[in-house]
Structure formats: C-alpha cells, structure tokens
C-alpha cells in the first residue's frame, strides 16, 4: 500500500470528510471486484483504496495519522506506543484501551490491593498472591458490504502475529463493535484474559445503500417502460427478482420489495427500496424527436405546477 492515503484517494490533505467520502465512492464504483471478476489487479487497487478510506474516512484516525501517531496501515508507530499505553490518566491520557469498558481494574484499586498485601505481609500475616484480569485490546476490521449484509467469517492479526477468526453476523452495522471473549491480553497471576474489541467499518457498495435495516438501489428504466409498464429484473442482496414497473411511473418513484433488506437482531428482515430513474438514449434520432413532439402536442401536462404553488 502507498504510504500516502491522500494520493491513493486523489485528494489533498485539506480535503473535507465529505470530499474524502465522495472520492472513495467514485473509485469504489469503478474498481469494485463485482464489476471486474477475475481481475487481480483491479482487486488489489480496490483493496488499497478501501484501506486508504478506512484511515481517512475516520476523523480520529485521520487526525492521528496526520500527527504521525499511526502509520498508513493504522498501526501505532513504535516510538508512540509506550506513551499511549502508559501515560498518566490525570495528565490527559487519550488512548486507554479499556476506557469505558466493564470489568476495568482502576489503578487506584490495583495499587491499594498491592500495598495492602505488602502491609499484611510485613505484619506477619499470610502473603496473598496478586492476580488481575488482562486488559482489553482494540482492533479495527474493514468489511465488504456484502459480507456485513449476509454474514461471513474474517481473520484479524493479533499483535503477537497470531490470527483469530471473527464471525461477522448478518446485518452488521457500520462502526459496530464485536467483543471476542478471552482474546485480549493475558491476565496477571493467573487472572483471566481480557477481551478483544473489534470495531468494524463497512465499505460502501456501488449499487446498494443501507438505510436503517433497509437497502436502497437506483434502478434505471427506459421511457417506454415508464409509460407502458414492464416486468424487469432487479438486483437484491441474494441475487435478482422480477418486479413490475407500473404504467406511468416517474423518475424518483420508490417501490418496495418486502423482506429483501437486512437481517435484524429480532430475526425479522428489512425491505429493499427501489428508486426509479428514467434513462434516455444519449443520441436522439428524428423519429424519437417526432414522437416527442406529438406527445407534447397531445398531452397537456405541467409537471412544475405544484412546485410553483409552493413558492
């Protein structure tokens, strides 16, 4: 991967978050593997673009990269790691891996236990062994839209080089955090290990857009399909289905496919929204122009009448 994610996305360092997102979506639509099956070069380019967006699309990660705290892959720079893990809480600690998580042993309690044991030992009492739960570790995982929609298994590389398998549940949301019990740092003195907290970024898809538990697509249709109605094939998350375009359909009209959306935690499923878009040929011949003129002379329609009435 390039050391400069800004160059990969083709944006300047002064670009806004919206500009970064637009640049990524434009590249993703051109390079997505679904559009180039069997092309390893396009797949590699898509992965590089996705990695760059994973870094710059997150405002906090972008800030840390610009400050030199993490590298282009999102890894802590060695010279910074000690500070982030051990700097004093009262001095403005910002990167506590356990901040806000349950089962966190506070430093005051930990030192209290240690000194209490030493005192008892110094007084001749029985010496008690110290043990504590291991710290939780945070990771990031970049997930394809379809994997998040349908469920999948993916691997994460641990700091020690070991790889663990993560089960992606169907319907996983962007920025959702998965907890892997016992996959964090080892405990102390025989204490239990911490957990691994994996925050997921779901890459945008060139066709499907998530809206809550529904998915939405824009479906191009021809002028005659809009006027006369038609049966057309519509892509869904699991393949294609046949859908009826009603007569007289206008651009922007939204049709609903029940139960073709994303899985919910309660076991139900969202819907798919199909937004129609009438597409005309780039070149209009004389016959089409004559037909349009006859239409204009025959149909007295003012589509902007309602708009003017709202002004």
Secondary structure, 3 states (H helix, E strand, C coil): CCCCHHHHHCCCCCCCHHHHHHHHHHHHHHHCHHHCCCCHHHHHHHHHHHHHHHHHCCHHHHHHHHCCCECCCCCECHHHHHHHHHCCHHHCCCCCCCCCCCCCCCHHHHHHHHHHHHHHHHCCCCCCCCCECCCCEEEEEEECHHHHHHCEEEEEECCCCCEEEEEECCCCCCCCEEEECCCCCCCECCCCCCCEEEEEEECCCCCCEEECCEEEEEEEECHHHHHHCEEEEEEECCEEEEEEECCCCCCCCEEEECCCCCECCCCCECCEEEEEEECCCCCCCHHHHHHHHHHHHHCCCCCCHHHHHCC
